[in-house]
Amino acid sequence: MASQRFLIGVDVGGTNTDAVLLDPTKSGPSAVISSFKATTGTDVTTGIEEAIQTLLKQANASPSNVASLMIGTTHFINAVVERDASRLEPVANTFPFIDFPPALIKIINGYGARISGGVQIDGTEIGPIKEAEILEQARIIKAKGLQKVAVVGIYSPFDEKYKQEYQVRVVLKKALGGDVEVVCSRDVAGVGILARENAAILNASILRFAKRTINGFKRAMKLLDLKCPLYLTSNSGQLKSSNEAMQFPIQIFASGATNSIRGSSFLSPNGKQTESRYVVDIGGTTTDIGCLLPSGFPRRASATTEIGGVRVNFAIPQVESIGLGGGSLVHVPESVKGRFSIGPNSVGQALREKAKCFGGDSLTATDIMAAAGTAKVGTSTPEVLLETIEAARRKMKIMIEDLIDRMKTSPELCSLLLVGGGAFLCPPELVGVATIEIPEHSGVANAVGAAVAEIGEAAELIVDNDKKDTTLVDVKARAIAAAVARGAKEDEIRIIEEDVSGIPYIEGKSKVVVKVVGPVDYGRFLNSTNIDVPESSTDDVYEETRKWEIEDVKAFTEEYIDYDTYRPNIDSNRVWNLTETDAYYISIGCYILGCAGGGTPSGSYLELRQVLRDGGDVTIVDIEDLADDALCGPVAGMGSPVIAIERLGGNMISEAWEGLQKHLGTKFSGVMAAEIGGSSGFAPLHISNVYNIPCIDADVMGRAFPAFEISSLFLGANDDNINHLLPVCLASGDGTTMTFSTSKDALAVDKVLRAICITMGLAAGITARPCSKTELQTTAFPIPISLLASGPRRCPGSLQGDHRKRSPRPDHRVRRPTDSEKVFEGKIVGIGNTIYKDHSYGKLIIEKLKDYEKESESTGCDDSGPEKIEIPFKNENLLVEGFYKNGEKKILMVVPDLIMVLDTLIGEACGVPEYRYGLKVMVMVAAAHPLWTSKRGLEIAGPKAFGYNFEFVPCGTYTEVKSVIDEYA
């Protein structure tokens, strides 16, 4: 074997290190020459060294036969999840860690500050960076002794002209010295400033540990006399060089699941497929499923996900899990009325001591299969009643089928790859599954996946629609060139994703995305003896000693709130002083009242929470408590939610507020929401803090609507005159303010406002003409904030514990005594969505849950109800149409009644961006306020206003909720 070349794949886990030796000239199971499982040592070198030595010995091969070493590891993500202070470092960054759990804040928060700069979504400059500001921050960072810095700029991933983050890094490095490491967020993650900032901070914090770990890998290579390239596998299943992994360890956090999915595919004798397949991995405690795309890579998770309680937005595989494994405990009911269940608790690693088949006294899923004779496990065959065996096997089948259905994107039959030590729990046939395959060597699928990983690159741009075709060609060329530069074979690079799509709410703009992959060009490296192993660190052995700084227990936990007894802070003057808990309730409610539109208020809530933690003051008052001469300005954000995830508040609304006051020559005495639904519901709360004025518990939509003129203030307009709503002021947040005073009609207003918004970077703050107390008393929607803040509080125990725990009763999120109800519960089976004239149009299809999909006997819909429903939407949900067994179909409810879709599992709103196949949801409806159900209200916001030629039939009777101020004053 002197001239033959092999690949080595290694998966370094917390307990075991799996390794495999592959012949790159072969494919499938025949490519596996040898495999081995070693114990992971405290210095990481030991396990790798033992595993590779054994592989080479089994194959009678020498180190010179190895063409490349690929490693996947969970070490880095474990450091974050375990809050290990020995592996994490404090970081200086832009924002004050507003989305981090306290445990990580205590370890990682070194310092935070903001400086000038940032770009718009189209790459134009919001403002230049200022070197004097950077140098001042460098002085502070140096005084604090910080060695890690994260730099985060607004829309930095689209900053191709100015490259402001890189400019800041150059100045900082020069001022702080070469030992200080500066991470630019644009190199770590994509659009979404909070999630990208979080990813950059985590990446910076773990740099030192990553270097120690990867140097340990290199040290093992030196001891083994391996002279070949070292790669680490990334979250997306692509390879990173050792130097890239040292710079961006966060990009390999979730490589384990990816390697398992890709390894399973490689080991499958069926080879490449033209359709997606699903990989089910059954272990000792859980069953995990991922989707293998025809490209050979896993389906990615949604735009954001959480790692150790921190929301990030880099690419990781979408994986669903349930508590079913070989060690899962079987719970047999004591009576016929009891429910039979398996898991989620498990004997785990104690299976050999506790399972009945090994002489223990715990009935596990493994015992069921051993007793059934389908698995030869243990030292004896356990005695289990036949009816228990049959019930357990039926339950396991249903659990696995349900898990697969949650991952599927259509009801079509799918193909399954089954791996893991507990694969024998899966029956040979499953509903919705065409074929089930158990690949050979499935026990080392992770290591195989590492060995067959490829090099990939991606590029994206936001462009004008008339340039998208030429831009697509340029973006492809850029992605391919980047992959070649990183070591891919140029003639074998293939495009795995190509997407040109419109941007919601933004006219004339498209996003172009191209992703490519290709095999490693080993011919460029085999003659190189430079392994890039720093001489100063190759002989240093670092023994891991974990450290948890728990002497200050309070710093590691959220403040405990007893939600059963919590009372809002209402002072003797009937002023409601907002708390973090109130803000959290409001954030959930705002998205629910968005009726699928309005954009998520998540970022706005986090900003306001930080304002309150920093001593800010937000006050809320009732309309009736206003002075008779009060003037209250309605405020909101305008533009695409895509913009809101980068430009969090800023000065846009404040500048619009000041601009309209200047235009009218007066000061406003109060602020209110123009649109309570979605992220705009938080706009007046921020203004209340900035200008020390009260926020009025009122708004002029009562929800979210897709057009400016759909406002309750328009109800009092004479002759349908849109000028009744004007003037209105828009501001960009970077110095541009425009006031729109008169218009010929409502259509012109909407077109002009959107044109102004586009010139301001596709997002703007908006302040509408102020309202008097008398006008608010007759045409505003009263106490919407009270409504939002009251719902969860009226659901005893639902939020007990901390702000991240969700309610098990989603139907309690909407609390009006007699006008809201659950009208349907089911599973999303179809979504159509397109962008037209700045709006998101589409249709949501939800089918009734099957009996085995129900979480409890009460879950689901009445047998006399519809089998499925369809919900058309234009940014917001417009109506619900039911389809029945007998072929009948009818309209169940329609705007202006509020149609709200909630995630059944977590009890929170699903907006259009969250709609996806397989998601279990419930549909709630609430009766509209009488202002909207009046003759004039229906002309503005009824079915005919949205193009439907039928009359409005209310879903119920609107009933007032008691004001929080009245209730607790």
N, C-alpha and C positions, 0 to 999 in steps of 0.2 A: 504493500500500500504506500510505497515511498512517494509516488507521484500523484496519488489520488487526493482530492481536496474534500473536506467535510465542513459542515456548519454545526456549531454548537448553540443550542438554545437553553437558557437557564431561567427559571422562575424562582426568585428569592422571596419566600414568604416569611411571616413572623415565626413560624414553627419549622417548616420544612423547606428545603431547597431542591427543586426538581430540575433534572437536566436531561437532555436528549442529544444524541449525535445523529445528524442527518446527512444523507448523500444528496447533494444538490442536483444531480443528474436524474434523479428519480422523483416520483410524486406518490402521494398516498401513503398507506402504511408501509409499503416496501422501502420507502426512503429512510425509515427509522432503523439505524444500525444498532444502537444500544440506548438504554435509558437507565436512570438511577435516581433514587430519592435519598437525600442526606438531611441531617439535622442542621438548621440554620444556627451558626455560632454567634456569640455576642460581638465578634469583630467582623462579621460577614465574610471574611476571607476564608475561614475554616470550611464552611459548608460548600462553597464554590470549589475550593481546591480539592476536597474529597470527591465531590460529584464528578468533576472533569477528569480527575485521575482515573476514576473507576470506568468512565465512558471510554477513555482511550485504551485502557487495559482490556476491556471487554472486546473492543474492535481490533486489538493488536495494531493500534495506530500510534503515531508519534505527534508531538506538538506541531511539527512542521507541516502535518497534513491538514491543519485547521486553517480554513480560509477566513473565517470571521466568527466572532463571539457576540451573540445577542442576548441581552439580559432584560428581564422584566422584574419589577420589584414593587412591593407595597410598603416599603420602609418609610417613604416620605409622607404618604397620606396617613399612615399610622401615627406619625409624630404629631400631626395636627389633631386627629381624632382623640388621641390620648392626652392632649395638652401637656406634652413633655417639654419642660423648660430647658432640659439639657440639649435638645435638638432644635430649639427655636430661639431666635434673637429679636431684640427690639428693633423697630423700624421707624424712621422719619418719613412722613408722607404728606399728602395734600389735605385730606379730610380727617376729621377726628374719630375714625373707627366707628362710624355710626351704625354699621350693620354687623358688628362682631359680638359674640357672646362674651360676658364679663371675664370668663376664665382665660380666653385668648387675649383680651384687651390687657389684662394684668401682665401677661408675658411679652406681648408684641408691641404694645403702644409705647413708642419712644417719644414722638413729637409730631405735631400736625400743624400745617400752615397753608395759606393760599397766596398765590401771586398772580400778576396780570398775565393774560394770554388766552389761548384757545382759538379754535376755528369752528366755522359753521359746517353743516352736513355736506355742503358742496365744496369744502376745502378753503373757502375764503376766510380771511382772518377776522376774528372777533376783535382782537387787540394784540399788539406786539408784546413779546416778553421784555422785561426790563432787567438788565444785568445787575443794577444796584440792588433790586429786591432779592435776586438770587444770592448775591454775595452776603447780604444781611442774614438770610436764612442759613447759609453755609457757616456763618460765624456762630449762630445758635446751635446748629447741629454739632459742630466741632466742640463747643463748650460742654455739650451734653455727653460727649464721648461715643456717639452713635457711629456704627460702622456700616449700616445698611440704610439705603434711601430708596423710596419708591416715588417716581414722578408720574403724575396723571394729568393729562390735558384733555379738554373738551374736544370730542371727535378726533382725537389723535390718530385712530386707525385710518382716517381719511385725509390726514395732513401730509400730502405728498409734496407740496411746494415749500412750506416753511420748516417742517420737521422740528417743531418747537420743543418737544420732549428731548430730542437729541441735543438741541442747543443748550437746554438747561443742564443736561448731563455733562456736557463739555465744561461748562462754567463750574459746576459743582466739583467735578473730578480735579480740576485745576486748583480749586480753592481748598479742597479737603485732602488731597493726596491720593496716591494710587491704591492704598490699602482699603479705602472706602468704596463699596460697591453700590452702583446706582442702577436700578431697574426701571426701564421705561415701559409703561403699561401697554403701549401699542405693540410691543414685542411679545406680550403674554396672552392677551385676549382681545375680543372684538368689541363691537358697539354695546353700550350699556355701562355708563360711567361708574356706578356704584359696584356692580359685579366685577368690572374690569379692575377697578381700584383694589377690591378685595383680593383678586387673583394676584395682582402685582405685589401687594403687601405679603401675602403668604409665600410667594416665590422668593421675595427678598429675605424673609425671616428664616427660610430653610436653606439658604445658599451654603452656609458653612457646613451644615450636616450633610448636604448633598455632596459637597466636595470630599468630605471624609469618607462617605460611603463609596463613591465612585473611585476614589483613590484606593479603597480597599479592594474593589474589583480589579483594578490595574495591578495592585500588589500581588493578587492571586495569579494574574497572568504572568507576572515576572517570575514568581516562584515555579510556575508550570512551564516556563520557557515558551510561552505563546507569543509569537510575533505576528499578530494579525490585527485588523481593525476591531475596535470595541464599539458596539452600538447599544443603546437602550431603547426599548419599545415605548411608544407614546400612547396617550389616551385614545388616539384615533387609530391605532394599529400600525402606525408608521414609525420608521426608525429615526432616532436622534443620535448624532455622534456623541462620544463621551464629553467633549467640550460643550456641545449644545445642551446636553443634559445637566451639566454643572451650572450653566447659566440659567436654564429654565426647568428646574426640577418639577415644577407644578405641571408641566406638560406630560409627565409620566405617572401622575398620581393614580390614575384608574386603568393602568395598562393590564392588570390582572384579568379583568373581565374581557377586555378586548382580545388578549392572547388566547383565552379559552375559546372564544367564538371563532377566531380565525384558525386556531389549531384544529378544532373540530371539523371545520370545512376542509382543511388540507388532508386530514386523515380519512375523509369520506371517499370511498371508491367511486362515487358518482361524479366527483370532480366539480368543475365549474357549472353553475346553473344559470338559466336565464330569468329565474324568478327568485324572490327572497325565500330563505329558509330560517327556521327557528331552532336555536340551540338551547336545550334544557339541561341544566347541570344540577343533579340531585346529590346533595352532600349529607352530612350527618345531622344538620340542624335546619337547613333551608333548601328550597328549590329555587333556582334562579333561571330566568329566561332572557335571552337576547335575540336580536334579529340579525341574521347574516344577509346582507344585500348582494345582488348579483355582481357588484363591483368587487366583492371579496372582503369588504369591511363592514363593521357593525353599524346598525342604524344609531344615529346620535340621539342623545337625550334632548329635551326641550331647551329653549334659549338659555335658561338658567337652572342651576341645581345647587344643592347644598353639600359642603364638605365640612364636617365637624361643626355644623351650625353656622357656617359662613356661606353666603350666597355668591356663586361665581358663574361665569358665562363662557368658559372655555369648553372645547369639544370633549365630551365623554360618552361612552356607549350608553344607550338606553337599556336599563336592566330592571326587570320587575322580580320581586321575591315574595315567597310565602313561607310560613313556618312549617314546612313539611320536609323531613329528612329521615335517614335511617334511625336516628335516635329519638325522633318525635314521640311523645307519650300519647297513648291511645286512651281517651276518656270515654268509658262505657257508662251510659246513663243508668241510674238506679231504678228508674221506672220507665214504663213505656212512653210516658209523656215527655221524658227528658230528651235532650238533643245529643246525638252521637257526634263526637269531635275528635280531631287529631291535631296535636300541637296547640299553640306555637312553642310551648316549653319542650325541652329536649334533654336527654341525659348526656348528649354531646360526646365528649371524649371519654366519658365513663361508660360507654356502651358495653364494653367487655366485662365490666363489673356489675352493671345494673340490669341489663336486658335479660329477660327470662331464658333466651336461648343460650346464654352464657352462665346460667345458674342464678341470676339475680331475681328480684321481685317486681321489676317495673315492666309493664306491658308496652312495648314500643312498636313502631311501624315495621321494624325488622323482624320482630317476633311474629307478626301477622303473616308475613311472606314466608317465614321459615315454617310456621305451622301449616300453611297452605301447600307447602312442598314446592314452591316456585323459587326458593332461594336456599342454597346450602350454606348456612351461616351458623356459627356457634358450636357449642360442645354437645348440645342435645336439642331435640325437637320439642318446643314448648307445647303444653296442652292448652288449647284455646277453643272455646265453643264455636261450632260451625257458624252460627248466626252472627257471632262477633266478627269472625273472619270475613264473612260476606259483607257485613255492614261497613267494616273498615276498608275493604278493597273498593267498595262503591264510593265511599267518601274520598279516598285518595284519588280515584279516577276523576271525580267531580272537581276536586281542588286543582288538579293539574290541567283539566280542560278549561276551567275558569281562568287560570293563570295565562294559558296560551291565548285565550280570547282577549284578555286585557292587552296583550302585545300586538295582536293582529290589527291590520288596517282595513280589512274587508272580511265579509263572511265566507269568502271562498275557501276551499280546502287548502291546507298548507302541508309542507313537508317538515319533518322534525329530525334533528340530530340529538341523540340522547347520550350524555356523558355523566361521569361522576360515580363515586363509590356506591351511591344509593339508587343507581339506575334501575335495579330490580323492582323498585316500588311502582314503576310505571307499567300500566297494562299494555298488552300488545296492540290494542286498538283504542282510539280516542275519537270522540265526536269532533268534527271539524278538521281532522288530521287525515291526510291521504296516506302518508308513509311515515314509518318510524325507523330510524337507522341508528345503531350503536357502533361507532367506528372502532376499529382495532387501535390499541394504545391510547384509549380515551383517558386513562389515568394520568397521562403526561401531556394532555392537550395544551395546557398553559405554556409549557416549555417548547412544544412544537410550534405554537403560535408565535412565540418570540423568534424562533429560528427562521421562520418564513416571512417575517415582516419586511416591508418595502419602504422606500423613501418617497415621501409625498410633500407637496407644497400647495398653497392656495393663494388666490389673489381676488380682490373685490374692489369695486368702485361704484360711486353714485354718479349718474350722468344724466344729461338731458335725453329725452326719448329719441330725438332725431340723431343722436350720436351713439345709440346703444349697439348697433350692428358693428360699426368700426371699432368701438371700444371693446366689444367681445373678442375680436381678433387680437387686440393689444393685450387684453387681460390673459388670454390663453398663452400668448408668447411669454409674458412675464412669469406665469406660473411654471411653465416648462423650463425656462432658463434658470429659475430658482432651484428647481429639482435637480437639474444637471449639475449646478454649482455645488449642491450638497452631496453628489456622488451617485445619482441615478443614471442608468443607461439611457442615453438620449433616444435611441431608436426603438426602445421598448416602453417608453412613457405612454400612459393612456389616461384619458380624461375620465374621472369617476363621478364628477358632478359639474353640471353646466346650467346655470339658472339666470334668466333675465326676467325680472318681475317688477311690477309697479309697487309704489310705496303708499300705504293707506293714508288718505287725507291730503296727499301731495300730488298736484297735477303736473304732468310733464316731466317727471323724474322716474328713473328706474335704477334698480340695484343689479349690478352684473357680478356674478360669482363663478369662479372656475376653480376646481380642485383636480390635481393630477397625482398619479403615483407611478413608480417604476422600480424594477429590481435593482439591487446594488450592482454597480459596475466594479466587480472585484478585480478585474484586470488593471484598474488604475491604482490599486493598493497593494497587490500581492508582492511586488518587488520592493516595497518600502519597508525599512526597518524602524522607522520613526513611529512609535506607538503613542507618542505624546504623553509619557508618564513623567511627571515632575520628579526629578531625582531627589529633591529634598523631602518628599513624602512617601516614596515607595516602600521604605523600610519601617515607617512608623505604624505601629499596630494600635488601633484605638478600640478599647473595650467599652462597649456601650453600658452606661449606668444611667438609667432613667431617673428623672427628677420631676416631682410634682410639687409645686410650691403651694401647699394647702394651709399654711399657717393662718392666712386671712380667709376664712371660709366665706365670709360675706362677699368678698370680691369675686368669688367664683360662681355666684348665682345671681339670677335676676331677683329684684326685690319681690318678696312674697306678697301677693295680693289675695285677700279673701274675697272672692267675687260674690259670695253669698251675702256678705255684709257691707260690701263697698258702697260708699255714698259720695256722690259728686260734691265738690267744694263750692257751696253757694253762700256768699257772705250776707251780712245783714241788710245790704242795699239791693238784694236780689240780683247780684252779679255772679255769674257762673265763672269761676276761675278754672280753666282747663288743666287737666292732669294727663300724664302719659297714658293712663288706663282709658280715660275718655277718648284720647286721640286714637288709641288702638281700636276701640269699638267703632269709632267714626270711619276709620280707614276700611274696615270690613264692609260697613254699611254703604259707604260711597260707591264701592264697586258693584254691590248688589243693585243699588238704584241706578247704576249706569245702564242696566238692562242690556248688557253685552258690549256697550260702547263706553266712551269717555276716557278710556285708558286707565290702567291700574294706578291706584293712589299709593302704591308701596313706597316709591321713592320719596314722595311728598310727606308721607307719614314719618319715615325715618328722619328726614330733615327737621320736621317739627318736633319730633321726640328729642333730637339733639338740642334744639333751641330751648326746650323746656328744661333739659338737664343742665344747660349752661345758664340758667336763671331767667330765661325769657318769660314773658307774661302774655297770655292770651285770655281775653275776657269775652263772654257771650251774654247778651241781654235779650229780653223779649221785646217784641214790637210795642206792646202796650207801655213799657217802661221808658220809651224814648221821649225826649223833649218834643213839644209840639212843633218846634221849628227845625227839627233834625233833618239832615240831608244824608242819605245813605247810598253809597256807590256800589253797584253790582260789579264783581270782578270774576275773571276766569282766565284760563289759558286757552289759546287757539293754535291749531296746527295738528300735526301727526303725533300719535303716541311714540313713534320712532324718535322724534325729537326730544320728547319728555324724558326718555331714559338716559339722555346725555346732558341736557341742559336742565338741571334740577332747580326749578324756581328762578334763581338768580335775581336779576334786577328787572326782569321784563314787566311783571305786574306792578311793581313799585313805580317804574317810570311811566307806565300808562296811567296809574293813579295820579301822579303829580302832573302829568301832561294835561289831563282833563280838568283838574282843578285850576291850572294856569289858564286854560282856554276859557273856562267859565268865570274866572276871577273870584273864586270862592273856595272855602275849605269844607270838606265833607266831615260830618261828625260821627259817621258810622260806616261800616263796610258789611257787605253781604255776598252770598254766592249767587252768581248769575245762573249757575248750573250745579246742583248739588251732587249729581251722579258722576262717578269717575274721579279722576285726579283733580279736576277743577274745584271739587268740594273743599279742598284744603287751601285754596287761594286766599279766601278772606281770613282764615286763621293766621296765616303768615302776615298779612297786612295789619291785622290787629296787634301783633307783636311789634312790628316795625314802627308803627305810628302811634302806638299807645292809645288806640281807639277801640271801642267795643265792636265785636262782630254780632250782627243781628241774627237771631234764630229764625231765618226766613230765606227763601230763594224764589226765583221767577220761572223755574221749570219743574221743580218737584221730582226731577230725575235727570237723565241726559237725553238730548234731542240733537239731530244732525244739522240743524239750521238756526241761524241767528234770530230769525223772526218768530220762531216757535217759543214765544215768551209770554207769560201771563200779563206782562205790561202792555202787550199788543192788544189785549182784550178791550182796553178802553180807548183804542184809537178811533178817531172819527173817519168815516169813509175809507177804512182800511189803509190809512196813511202811515207808511213805514217811518216817516220822520218823527212819529211819536216816540220811537225808540232811540232817536239820535239827539245829540251827538254821541259818538263813541270814539275812544282813543286807543290806538294800538302802539306798542313799544317793543323794540327788538331786544332791549337789555344791554345794548352796547352803544347807546347814544342816539338812536334814531327813533323819533316819535312822530306819529301822524294822527290827525284828528279828522274824522269823517262827519260832516255836519248835516248834509241834506242828500236826498236821493229821489229819483223819479218813481222807483218801485222797490218791492222787497227783493226781487231777483237781482237787481243791480247792486243792492247792498251786499248780498252774499258773494257775488262775483268780485266786487271791489275789495271787500275785506280779505278774501282769499288771495287776491293778487298782492295786496299789501303784505300779507303774511309770508308769501313766497319770497318777496324782496327782502324780508327781514330774517332770512335764513330758515324759512319754512316753519317758524314757530314765533309766537308773539304773546305778550300779555295784553289783556283787554279790560278796559274799564268803560262801562256803559253809563249813560246819563243818570244822575242821582235821582232817588225817589224820596218823596216826602213821607212823613208818618201816615198821613191820611191815605195816600196811594197804596202804601204797603198794607194797610188795614183792609183794603178792598180788593187788591189785585195780586198780592203776593201769597206764596204758599207758606203757611205758618209752621214753625217749630220742626223743620226737617232735621236739624242737628239733634234735637231731643229724640226724634224718632230713631236715628242711627245709634245714638248713645244708649238708648233704653233697651234695644232688642236683646243683646247678650245678657244684660243684667237681669232680665226677666226670665232667664233660663237657668235656674239654680244649679250650680256645680259644673256647668258646661265648660267653663274656662278655668277651672280650679288648677292652680299650679304655677304656670308662667304664661307669658304672652305668646309663646310659640305653640302652645297646646290648643288644638282645635275642638270645636263643639261636635259631640256625637249626634246632635239634633239640628241638622241644617235648616229644618223648617222653622226653627225658632229665631233664625237670623232676621226674619221680617216680622215685626211685631206691631200689627194694628189689630185691635181686639176682634173685629168681626169682618174685616174686608180683605183678608189675605188667606190663601189656602194653597195646599199642594195639589196640583191638577194632574200631574203625571210623574212617574218615575221609571227610568229605563236606562238604556245604553245607546250612546251615539253610534249610528251605523252609516252615516253619510254626511258630508260637508261639501257644499259648493261655495266658492268664494272668489270674487273678482273685484278689481279696482276700477271704478268708472267715475270720472269727474270728481276726484278727490274723496269719494266715499267707498266704503267696503260693502258690496252687495253680495248676498248669498242666501243659502237655505241650509238649515240644520235639520237632520232627520234622526229621530229617537225612537227606538223600538222598545216595547214592553219587556221587562226582565223575564227570563225563563225561571221556572221554579228553583232549579239548582243554583241560579245566580243570585238568589235573594239571600240577604244577610240574616234575616229573621222571618218569622211567619207573617209579620205585619208589613214587611217591605213589599213595594211594588204597587200595582194599581188594581182597582176593582175589576172583577171579571166582566162587568157590564161596560167597562170603559173601552177606549180605543186600543187597538193593537199597536199602533204607532202614531206619532205626531210629526208634523213638519212646521218649522218656524222660519219664515223668511225674515231677513234682516237688512237694514240699510244703516250700517254702523250699529244701530240698536235694534232689538227684536221688535217686529211689527205685529205679528199675529200668531196664533196657534191653530192649526188645522188638524182635526182628528180623523183617523182612518179605522173603520170597525170591521169585525169579522164578516158581517153580512154584506160588505162592499160599500156601505154607507160612508160618506165623509161629510164633515161639517166644521164650520168655524166655531172654535170653542171660546176664544177671546181675542181681542184686538186692541190696538192703541186707540185712545190714550191710556187704557189700563196698563199697568206695569207688568211686563212678562220677563221673569228672571230665571236664569238657569244656574243651578248651584251644583258644585261637585259634591256628590253624596258622601264621599269619604271624609273630606275635611270641612265641609259645610261652608265653603266660601264661593264667591261668585266666579263664574266662568265667562270671560269676555270672548269676543270673536278670536283673539289670538290663542286662547286656550282650548278652543273646540278641536277635538281629535277623536278619531274612531276608537271605540272600545271604552271610552270614559263613561262611568256610571254617574248619572246626573238625576236631579229632580227639578221639575219645572214648577215654579211658584208664580202665582198671579196675585196682584193687589189692586184694589179698586182705585181708580184715579180720583183726584180731588174734584169737587163740584165745579171748580173754575174750568177744568178741561172738559167736563161732560155737559157744560152749557152749550147752547146753540152756537155761540161765537167761538167757544173753546174747541168744539168739534170741527169747525171750519178751518181752524189753524192746525190742530193736532189730531184730528180724527182719521178714520180709514180713508176717506176721500182725499184728504190732503196728501196721502201717500200712494194714490192711484188705485185704490180699491173701491169698486162700485157696489158697496152694500152699506147698510146702516149699522151704526154702533149699538151693541147690546152690552150693557155693563155686566161685569163678572160678579158684582156684589155691591154693597152699600159702604161708602166711605165713612169711617168713624175716626174722630179725632183721638190722638194720643195726648196724654197729659204732658205738659211742658215739664222738663227736668227742673226748671227753676221753680215752677209752681209746686212740684212734688217734693222737692228737698229744701226749699227756702225755710 
